[in-house]
């Protein structure tokens, strides 16, 4: 017997995070496809032929879209480490040195 878990079924926190991450990936992939289409259209329809657009004109926009792949919460390792340490008012460190040590 196969049990179908539909939209109305309760999801565990892990399943919910996984579903949210999958939705994020799908959104970013669709955004990237639409951006590529827009870029092609903009380059081919740019009215100033003496100063044509190129794909290099869209570098910063590409960086912004790619930055959506890693939200601050999931890849921000110092924040995860800091969350495990108690706050200063709860007996935690007053100062945490985050300056990297120089090479020997």
ChimeraX commands (.cxc) that place a marker at each C-alpha (Angstrom):
marker #1 position 0.00,0.00,0.00 radius 0.5
marker #1 position 1.35,3.39,-0.96 radius 0.5
marker #1 position 0.69,6.44,1.18 radius 0.5
marker #1 position 0.64,9.77,-0.63 radius 0.5
marker #1 position 1.83,12.76,1.32 radius 0.5
marker #1 position 0.04,15.73,-0.13 radius 0.5
marker #1 position 0.26,19.44,0.40 radius 0.5
marker #1 position -1.94,19.32,3.50 radius 0.5
marker #1 position 0.17,16.75,5.34 radius 0.5
marker #1 position 2.41,17.92,8.15 radius 0.5
marker #1 position 6.09,18.00,7.23 radius 0.5
marker #1 position 8.99,17.59,9.59 radius 0.5
marker #1 position 11.28,20.61,9.94 radius 0.5
marker #1 position 13.89,18.82,7.81 radius 0.5
marker #1 position 11.38,18.12,5.06 radius 0.5
marker #1 position 10.15,21.69,5.21 radius 0.5
marker #1 position 13.69,23.07,4.88 radius 0.5
marker #1 position 14.35,20.71,1.98 radius 0.5
marker #1 position 11.14,21.80,0.26 radius 0.5
marker #1 position 12.02,25.47,0.77 radius 0.5
marker #1 position 15.53,24.90,-0.62 radius 0.5
marker #1 position 14.10,23.10,-3.66 radius 0.5
marker #1 position 11.65,25.97,-4.24 radius 0.5
marker #1 position 14.57,28.43,-3.93 radius 0.5
marker #1 position 16.60,26.47,-6.51 radius 0.5
marker #1 position 13.66,26.34,-8.91 radius 0.5
marker #1 position 13.04,30.07,-8.51 radius 0.5
marker #1 position 16.69,30.94,-9.14 radius 0.5
marker #1 position 16.85,28.65,-12.19 radius 0.5
marker #1 position 13.75,30.29,-13.67 radius 0.5
marker #1 position 15.06,33.76,-12.83 radius 0.5
marker #1 position 18.36,32.92,-14.54 radius 0.5
marker #1 position 16.56,31.68,-17.71 radius 0.5
marker #1 position 14.45,34.82,-17.86 radius 0.5
marker #1 position 17.48,37.03,-17.23 radius 0.5
marker #1 position 19.39,35.36,-20.09 radius 0.5
marker #1 position 16.41,35.95,-22.39 radius 0.5
marker #1 position 16.18,39.58,-21.30 radius 0.5
marker #1 position 19.92,40.05,-21.83 radius 0.5
marker #1 position 19.75,38.64,-25.37 radius 0.5
marker #1 position 16.79,40.89,-26.16 radius 0.5
marker #1 position 18.50,43.98,-24.70 radius 0.5
marker #1 position 21.72,43.38,-26.68 radius 0.5
marker #1 position 19.85,42.84,-29.95 radius 0.5
marker #1 position 17.44,45.80,-29.50 radius 0.5
marker #1 position 19.80,48.40,-28.04 radius 0.5
marker #1 position 19.12,51.62,-30.00 radius 0.5
marker #1 position 22.61,53.19,-29.75 radius 0.5
marker #1 position 24.56,51.22,-32.35 radius 0.5
marker #1 position 27.66,53.40,-31.86 radius 0.5
marker #1 position 27.88,52.14,-28.26 radius 0.5
marker #1 position 26.45,48.60,-28.34 radius 0.5
marker #1 position 25.68,46.55,-25.27 radius 0.5
marker #1 position 27.58,43.36,-24.57 radius 0.5
marker #1 position 27.25,40.57,-22.07 radius 0.5
marker #1 position 29.93,42.32,-19.99 radius 0.5
marker #1 position 27.39,45.05,-19.26 radius 0.5
marker #1 position 25.37,42.54,-17.26 radius 0.5
marker #1 position 28.10,41.18,-15.00 radius 0.5
marker #1 position 26.89,42.88,-11.82 radius 0.5
marker #1 position 23.32,41.72,-12.38 radius 0.5
marker #1 position 24.60,38.14,-12.83 radius 0.5
marker #1 position 26.52,38.41,-9.56 radius 0.5
marker #1 position 23.37,39.53,-7.76 radius 0.5
marker #1 position 21.36,36.62,-9.15 radius 0.5
marker #1 position 24.08,34.13,-8.27 radius 0.5
marker #1 position 24.26,35.53,-4.74 radius 0.5
marker #1 position 20.69,34.32,-4.25 radius 0.5
marker #1 position 21.98,30.74,-4.32 radius 0.5
marker #1 position 23.59,31.08,-0.90 radius 0.5
marker #1 position 21.32,32.87,1.55 radius 0.5
marker #1 position 23.00,34.29,4.62 radius 0.5
marker #1 position 21.37,31.75,6.89 radius 0.5
marker #1 position 22.52,28.48,5.34 radius 0.5
marker #1 position 26.14,29.22,4.42 radius 0.5
marker #1 position 27.00,31.77,7.06 radius 0.5
marker #1 position 29.12,29.48,9.20 radius 0.5
marker #1 position 30.22,32.07,11.79 radius 0.5
marker #1 position 26.58,32.80,12.59 radius 0.5
marker #1 position 25.93,29.11,13.16 radius 0.5
marker #1 position 29.00,28.86,15.40 radius 0.5
marker #1 position 28.01,31.99,17.32 radius 0.5
marker #1 position 24.52,30.63,17.87 radius 0.5
marker #1 position 26.00,27.70,19.78 radius 0.5
marker #1 position 27.94,29.97,22.15 radius 0.5
marker #1 position 26.14,31.67,25.03 radius 0.5
marker #1 position 25.56,35.40,24.87 radius 0.5
marker #1 position 27.91,37.64,26.93 radius 0.5
marker #1 position 25.19,38.32,29.49 radius 0.5
marker #1 position 24.81,34.55,29.93 radius 0.5
marker #1 position 28.48,33.99,30.71 radius 0.5
marker #1 position 29.75,33.84,27.14 radius 0.5
marker #1 position 32.82,35.57,25.79 radius 0.5
marker #1 position 32.81,39.36,25.87 radius 0.5
marker #1 position 35.06,39.53,22.83 radius 0.5
marker #1 position 35.63,37.00,20.05 radius 0.5
marker #1 position 38.74,37.54,17.94 radius 0.5
marker #1 position 37.82,36.99,14.30 radius 0.5
marker #1 position 41.08,38.26,12.82 radius 0.5
marker #1 position 42.77,35.42,10.93 radius 0.5
marker #1 position 46.26,34.47,12.10 radius 0.5
marker #1 position 49.11,35.24,9.69 radius 0.5
marker #1 position 50.93,32.47,7.89 radius 0.5
marker #1 position 54.01,31.24,9.77 radius 0.5
marker link #1:1,2 radius 0.2
marker link #1:2,3 radius 0.2
marker link #1:3,4 radius 0.2
marker link #1:4,5 radius 0.2
marker link #1:5,6 radius 0.2
marker link #1:6,7 radius 0.2
marker link #1:7,8 radius 0.2
marker link #1:8,9 radius 0.2
marker link #1:9,10 radius 0.2
marker link #1:10,11 radius 0.2
marker link #1:11,12 radius 0.2
marker link #1:12,13 radius 0.2
marker link #1:13,14 radius 0.2
marker link #1:14,15 radius 0.2
marker link #1:15,16 radius 0.2
marker link #1:16,17 radius 0.2
marker link #1:17,18 radius 0.2
marker link #1:18,19 radius 0.2
marker link #1:19,20 radius 0.2
marker link #1:20,21 radius 0.2
marker link #1:21,22 radius 0.2
marker link #1:22,23 radius 0.2
marker link #1:23,24 radius 0.2
marker link #1:24,25 radius 0.2
marker link #1:25,26 radius 0.2
marker link #1:26,27 radius 0.2
marker link #1:27,28 radius 0.2
marker link #1:28,29 radius 0.2
marker link #1:29,30 radius 0.2
marker link #1:30,31 radius 0.2
marker link #1:31,32 radius 0.2
marker link #1:32,33 radius 0.2
marker link #1:33,34 radius 0.2
marker link #1:34,35 radius 0.2
marker link #1:35,36 radius 0.2
marker link #1:36,37 radius 0.2
marker link #1:37,38 radius 0.2
marker link #1:38,39 radius 0.2
marker link #1:39,40 radius 0.2
marker link #1:40,41 radius 0.2
marker link #1:41,42 radius 0.2
marker link #1:42,43 radius 0.2
marker link #1:43,44 radius 0.2
marker link #1:44,45 radius 0.2
marker link #1:45,46 radius 0.2
marker link #1:46,47 radius 0.2
marker link #1:47,48 radius 0.2
marker link #1:48,49 radius 0.2
marker link #1:49,50 radius 0.2
marker link #1:50,51 radius 0.2
marker link #1:51,52 radius 0.2
marker link #1:52,53 radius 0.2
marker link #1:53,54 radius 0.2
marker link #1:54,55 radius 0.2
marker link #1:55,56 radius 0.2
marker link #1:56,57 radius 0.2
marker link #1:57,58 radius 0.2
marker link #1:58,59 radius 0.2
marker link #1:59,60 radius 0.2
marker link #1:60,61 radius 0.2
marker link #1:61,62 radius 0.2
marker link #1:62,63 radius 0.2
marker link #1:63,64 radius 0.2
marker link #1:64,65 radius 0.2
marker link #1:65,66 radius 0.2
marker link #1:66,67 radius 0.2
marker link #1:67,68 radius 0.2
marker link #1:68,69 radius 0.2
marker link #1:69,70 radius 0.2
marker link #1:70,71 radius 0.2
marker link #1:71,72 radius 0.2
marker link #1:72,73 radius 0.2
marker link #1:73,74 radius 0.2
marker link #1:74,75 radius 0.2
marker link #1:75,76 radius 0.2
marker link #1:76,77 radius 0.2
marker link #1:77,78 radius 0.2
marker link #1:78,79 radius 0.2
marker link #1:79,80 radius 0.2
marker link #1:80,81 radius 0.2
marker link #1:81,82 radius 0.2
marker link #1:82,83 radius 0.2
marker link #1:83,84 radius 0.2
marker link #1:84,85 radius 0.2
marker link #1:85,86 radius 0.2
marker link #1:86,87 radius 0.2
marker link #1:87,88 radius 0.2
marker link #1:88,89 radius 0.2
marker link #1:89,90 radius 0.2
marker link #1:90,91 radius 0.2
marker link #1:91,92 radius 0.2
marker link #1:92,93 radius 0.2
marker link #1:93,94 radius 0.2
marker link #1:94,95 radius 0.2
marker link #1:95,96 radius 0.2
marker link #1:96,97 radius 0.2
marker link #1:97,98 radius 0.2
marker link #1:98,99 radius 0.2
marker link #1:99,100 radius 0.2
marker link #1:100,101 radius 0.2
marker link #1:101,102 radius 0.2
marker link #1:102,103 radius 0.2
marker link #1:103,104 radius 0.2
view
